[in-house]
Amino acid sequence: MIVATRAIVAKGTYAPRSESPDVELPQGAEEVGGAEDLSRVIRSQIGHGADFIKIYADYHSLNDETRPTFSQQELDLAVSITSNSGRKVVVHATSPEGMKRAINAGVSTIEHGDKGTEEVFRMMKEKNIALCPTIAASEAYEIYNGWQKGTDPDPARVVNKKKSFAIALRVGVTICMGGDVGVFAHGDNAHEMELMVDYGMKPIDVLRSATSINADVFGYGDKIGRIKKDLLADIVAVEGDPSMDIKNIRKVKLVMKDGVIYKQ
């Protein structure tokens, strides 16, 4: 596992939230209150073994408007401290401004990118910053809100995701595969791969994203992600050809981890 420990959020921006200013609730991430606090938390996470640092560059407010949560200077500082340790910063961002600040800071990946524009994705392409689109999570939220996929019209979140993902593909942004699993069921990671194809990506490119590209983006390309001499023998064999029909990725026949067969 490649582990980020706790995501870092600006104090007062994350959840759970109380509408009462007198109530402090336990948070689902690690809060910081400024540059000095941010430095302390990053160094603490590194000292406790974090493999990379995850930061929320924006988040939706109580009125559901998504706004940046860290200044450009704070994100610059986070990347500087983290890169000095040989680690990478990955960022949650859905708004153009949050994405721009993350790109200018030099992060390694941006997760979600729901409202990314052509300008933003061209910036990502120029700086070789990868996008993890988390399509399945976007659809899951709408299904929880009552959307019946295939029957109801696409809600705005899904329309925006289809549009932004198409732009990212056209521009040539590096695409990671990661579904924000937990928003939808653990163990159903293949669902993200299927949706990436549904939204316009070629099956062979989705397979690369889930293997060699993910390994390269996170700095593990010399250990995992390919079937190659001197790399760990991590192999999944399936029935059929998933490069022709991505749904074949579910027909697992063999799982090998570091040369040991766990399923046959």
C-alpha positions as CSV (number, residue, x, y, z in Angstrom):
1,M,0.0,0.0,0.0
2,I,1.0,3.6,-0.7
3,V,-0.5,5.6,2.1
4,A,-1.2,9.3,2.6
5,T,-2.3,8.9,6.3
6,R,-4.8,11.9,6.8
7,A,-5.8,14.4,4.2
8,I,-4.9,18.0,5.1
9,V,-7.7,20.6,5.1
10,A,-7.9,24.2,6.1
11,K,-9.6,24.7,9.4
12,G,-13.3,25.3,9.2
13,T,-13.7,24.0,5.6
14,Y,-14.2,20.3,5.9
15,A,-16.8,18.0,7.4
16,P,-18.7,17.0,9.5
17,R,-20.0,20.5,10.1
18,S,-22.3,22.1,12.7
19,E,-24.4,25.1,12.0
20,S,-23.7,26.2,15.6
21,P,-20.5,28.2,16.0
22,D,-20.2,26.9,19.5
23,V,-19.9,23.2,18.5
24,E,-16.6,21.7,17.5
25,L,-17.0,18.3,15.8
26,P,-14.4,15.6,15.2
27,Q,-13.1,15.9,11.6
28,G,-12.6,13.4,8.9
29,A,-9.2,14.9,8.0
30,E,-6.3,16.8,9.6
31,E,-7.1,20.5,10.0
32,V,-4.5,23.3,9.8
33,G,-4.8,26.9,10.7
34,G,-2.1,28.6,8.6
35,A,1.3,28.3,7.0
36,E,3.1,27.5,10.3
37,D,0.5,24.8,11.2
38,L,0.7,23.4,7.7
39,S,4.4,23.0,7.9
40,R,4.2,21.3,11.3
41,V,1.5,18.8,10.1
42,I,3.3,17.9,6.9
43,R,6.5,17.2,8.7
44,S,4.6,15.3,11.4
45,Q,3.0,13.1,8.7
46,I,6.3,12.5,7.0
47,G,7.8,11.6,10.3
48,H,5.0,9.1,10.9
49,G,5.7,7.3,7.6
50,A,3.3,9.0,5.1
51,D,4.3,7.9,1.5
52,F,2.8,11.1,0.1
53,I,0.9,14.2,1.2
54,K,-2.8,14.7,0.3
55,I,-4.2,18.3,0.5
56,Y,-7.7,19.7,-0.2
57,A,-7.1,22.8,-2.4
58,D,-10.8,23.6,-2.4
59,Y,-14.0,22.4,-0.9
60,H,-17.7,23.3,-1.0
61,S,-19.1,25.7,1.5
62,L,-22.3,25.6,3.5
63,N,-24.2,27.1,0.5
64,D,-22.5,24.4,-1.7
65,E,-20.3,26.9,-3.6
66,T,-16.8,25.4,-4.2
67,R,-14.0,27.8,-3.2
68,P,-10.2,27.6,-2.7
69,T,-9.2,26.7,0.8
70,F,-5.5,27.4,0.7
71,S,-3.6,30.4,-0.7
72,Q,-1.1,30.0,-3.5
73,Q,1.7,30.7,-1.0
74,E,0.5,27.9,1.3
75,L,0.3,25.4,-1.5
76,D,3.8,26.5,-2.7
77,L,5.1,25.9,0.8
78,A,3.5,22.5,1.1
79,V,5.1,21.3,-2.1
80,S,8.5,22.7,-1.2
81,I,8.5,20.9,2.2
82,T,7.2,17.7,0.8
83,S,9.5,17.5,-2.2
84,N,12.5,18.1,0.0
85,S,11.7,14.7,1.6
86,G,11.4,13.0,-1.8
87,R,7.7,12.7,-1.6
88,K,4.8,14.0,-3.7
89,V,1.8,16.2,-3.0
90,V,-1.5,15.1,-4.4
91,V,-4.5,17.4,-4.3
92,H,-8.3,17.3,-4.2
93,A,-9.6,20.1,-6.5
94,T,-12.8,20.5,-8.4
95,S,-12.9,24.2,-9.2
96,P,-10.8,26.0,-11.9
97,E,-9.2,28.3,-9.3
98,G,-8.4,25.5,-6.9
99,M,-6.9,23.5,-9.8
100,K,-4.8,26.4,-11.0
101,R,-3.3,27.0,-7.6
102,A,-2.4,23.4,-7.3
103,I,-0.8,23.3,-10.8
104,N,1.2,26.5,-10.1
105,A,2.5,24.9,-6.9
106,G,3.7,21.9,-8.8
107,V,1.6,19.1,-7.3
108,S,1.8,15.6,-8.8
109,T,-1.8,14.8,-9.3
110,I,-5.2,16.4,-9.1
111,E,-8.2,14.3,-8.0
112,H,-11.7,14.9,-9.4
113,G,-11.3,18.0,-11.6
114,D,-15.0,18.2,-12.1
115,K,-15.1,21.8,-13.4
116,G,-11.8,21.8,-15.2
117,T,-11.6,23.9,-18.3
118,E,-9.5,23.6,-21.4
119,E,-7.1,26.3,-20.1
120,V,-6.7,24.3,-16.8
121,F,-6.1,21.0,-18.5
122,R,-3.6,22.5,-20.9
123,M,-1.7,23.8,-17.8
124,M,-1.7,20.3,-16.4
125,K,-0.5,18.9,-19.6
126,E,2.4,21.4,-19.8
127,K,3.5,20.7,-16.3
128,N,3.0,16.9,-16.6
129,I,0.4,16.8,-13.7
130,A,-1.9,13.8,-13.8
131,L,-5.7,13.8,-13.4
132,C,-7.5,11.1,-11.3
133,P,-11.1,11.7,-12.6
134,T,-13.1,9.6,-10.0
135,I,-16.0,9.2,-12.3
136,A,-17.7,6.5,-10.3
137,A,-17.8,8.8,-7.2
138,S,-19.6,11.6,-9.1
139,E,-22.2,9.2,-10.3
140,A,-22.6,7.5,-6.8
141,Y,-23.4,10.9,-5.2
142,E,-26.2,11.5,-7.7
143,I,-27.6,8.0,-7.3
144,Y,-27.7,8.5,-3.5
145,N,-29.6,11.7,-4.2
146,G,-32.2,9.7,-6.1
147,W,-30.9,9.8,-9.7
148,Q,-32.0,6.7,-11.7
149,K,-29.2,6.2,-14.3
150,G,-30.5,5.2,-17.7
151,T,-34.0,6.5,-16.9
152,D,-33.6,10.1,-15.6
153,P,-31.7,12.8,-17.5
154,D,-28.1,13.3,-16.5
155,P,-27.8,15.7,-13.5
156,A,-25.5,18.7,-13.8
157,R,-22.7,17.0,-11.9
158,V,-22.6,14.1,-14.4
159,V,-22.9,16.5,-17.4
160,N,-20.0,18.5,-16.1
161,K,-17.9,15.4,-15.5
162,K,-18.5,14.1,-19.0
163,K,-17.6,17.5,-20.4
164,S,-14.4,17.9,-18.3
165,F,-13.2,14.4,-18.9
166,A,-13.6,14.7,-22.6
167,I,-11.6,17.9,-22.6
168,A,-8.8,16.3,-20.5
169,L,-8.7,13.4,-23.0
170,R,-8.6,15.7,-26.0
171,V,-5.8,17.8,-24.5
172,G,-3.8,14.7,-23.6
173,V,-3.6,15.0,-19.9
174,T,-2.1,11.9,-18.2
175,I,-5.0,10.0,-16.6
176,C,-4.7,7.9,-13.5
177,M,-7.2,5.3,-12.4
178,G,-8.7,5.7,-9.0
179,G,-12.4,5.8,-8.1
180,D,-12.5,7.5,-4.7
181,V,-13.6,4.0,-3.5
182,G,-15.6,4.2,-0.3
183,V,-18.0,6.7,-1.8
184,F,-19.2,3.6,-3.7
185,A,-18.6,0.0,-2.6
186,H,-15.2,-1.3,-1.8
187,G,-14.3,-4.2,-4.0
188,D,-16.0,-2.7,-7.0
189,N,-13.0,-0.8,-8.3
190,A,-13.6,-2.2,-11.8
191,H,-16.7,0.1,-12.0
192,E,-14.4,3.1,-12.4
193,M,-12.6,1.4,-15.3
194,E,-15.9,0.7,-17.0
195,L,-17.1,4.3,-16.6
196,M,-13.8,5.6,-18.0
197,V,-14.6,3.7,-21.2
198,D,-18.2,4.8,-21.2
199,Y,-17.0,8.4,-20.9
200,G,-14.7,8.1,-24.0
201,M,-11.4,6.5,-23.0
202,K,-10.1,3.5,-25.0
203,P,-10.1,0.2,-23.0
204,I,-6.3,-0.3,-23.5
205,D,-5.6,3.2,-22.2
206,V,-7.7,2.5,-19.1
207,L,-5.7,-0.7,-18.5
208,R,-2.5,1.3,-18.8
209,S,-3.8,4.0,-16.4
210,A,-4.6,1.3,-13.8
211,T,-1.1,-0.3,-14.1
212,S,2.0,1.3,-15.6
213,I,0.7,4.9,-15.6
214,N,-0.4,4.8,-11.9
215,A,3.0,3.2,-11.0
216,D,4.9,5.9,-12.9
217,V,2.9,8.8,-11.5
218,F,3.5,7.8,-7.9
219,G,7.2,7.0,-8.5
220,Y,7.0,3.2,-8.3
221,G,7.5,2.4,-12.0
222,D,10.8,0.6,-11.3
223,K,9.0,-1.8,-8.9
224,I,5.4,-2.5,-10.1
225,G,3.0,-1.7,-12.9
226,R,4.4,-3.8,-15.7
227,I,5.2,-7.4,-16.6
228,K,8.9,-7.0,-16.9
229,K,12.1,-8.6,-15.7
230,D,13.2,-7.4,-12.2
231,L,9.8,-6.0,-11.3
232,L,7.5,-7.6,-8.8
233,A,5.4,-10.4,-10.3
234,D,2.0,-8.8,-9.6
235,I,-0.3,-10.2,-12.3
236,V,-4.0,-10.5,-12.7
237,A,-5.2,-12.9,-15.5
238,V,-8.8,-12.7,-16.7
239,E,-11.0,-14.6,-19.1
240,G,-11.4,-12.8,-22.5
241,D,-9.6,-9.6,-23.7
242,P,-10.2,-6.5,-21.5
243,S,-8.4,-4.4,-24.2
244,M,-11.4,-5.1,-26.4
245,D,-14.2,-5.2,-23.7
246,I,-13.3,-3.6,-20.4
247,K,-16.0,-5.6,-18.6
248,N,-13.8,-8.7,-19.0
249,I,-11.7,-7.2,-16.2
250,R,-14.2,-8.6,-13.8
251,K,-13.7,-12.3,-15.0
252,V,-10.7,-12.9,-12.8
253,K,-9.0,-16.3,-13.1
254,L,-5.7,-15.8,-11.4
255,V,-4.2,-13.3,-9.0
256,M,-0.4,-13.4,-8.3
257,K,1.3,-11.0,-5.9
258,D,5.1,-10.8,-5.9
259,G,5.2,-14.3,-7.5
260,V,2.8,-15.9,-5.1
261,I,-0.5,-17.2,-6.4
262,Y,-3.5,-16.1,-4.2
263,K,-6.3,-17.1,-6.5
264,Q,-6.4,-19.7,-9.3
